[in-house]
Amino acid sequence: MNPLFLKIEDFYEKLQAGEFDEPLALANILHKLSEMAWNEVEELYQPAIRIEA
């Protein structure tokens, strides 16, 4: 299985268990998961033509 999906499942289990009591901790993990997801999207869907300045 995709490592990102495993991390999301792990996050969901911890969220359900109430491990994220502080909003800052929740925001931090969501930010990290979001960055990982965007990096994966950029890898999978690279532009066909790159314009370099």
C-alpha positions in Angstrom: 0.0 0.0 0.0 1.1 3.6 -0.6 3.1 5.0 2.3 1.0 8.2 2.3 -2.2 6.2 2.7 -0.7 4.3 5.6 0.3 7.6 7.3 -3.2 8.9 6.8 -4.7 5.7 8.3 -2.4 6.0 11.3 -3.4 9.6 11.7 -7.1 8.7 11.6 -6.6 6.0 14.2 -4.8 8.4 16.5 -7.5 11.1 15.9 -10.2 8.6 16.8 -8.3 7.6 20.0 -8.2 11.3 21.1 -4.4 11.7 20.8 -4.7 15.2 19.4 -5.9 17.3 22.3 -4.1 20.5 21.3 -5.1 22.4 18.1 -1.4 23.1 17.4 -0.5 19.4 17.4 -3.5 18.6 15.1 -2.6 21.5 12.8 1.0 20.3 12.6 0.2 16.8 11.6 -2.4 17.9 9.1 0.2 20.3 7.6 2.7 17.5 7.2 0.2 15.2 5.6 -0.9 17.9 3.3 2.7 18.6 2.2 3.3 14.9 1.6 0.2 14.6 -0.5 1.1 17.7 -2.6 4.6 16.3 -3.1 3.1 13.0 -4.4 0.8 14.8 -6.7 3.7 16.8 -8.2 5.6 13.6 -8.7 2.7 11.8 -10.4 1.5 14.7 -12.5 4.6 16.4 -13.7 4.0 19.0 -16.4 4.8 17.9 -20.0 6.7 21.1 -20.7 8.8 23.0 -18.3 9.4 26.7 -18.9 12.6 27.8 -17.2 13.4 31.5 -16.7 
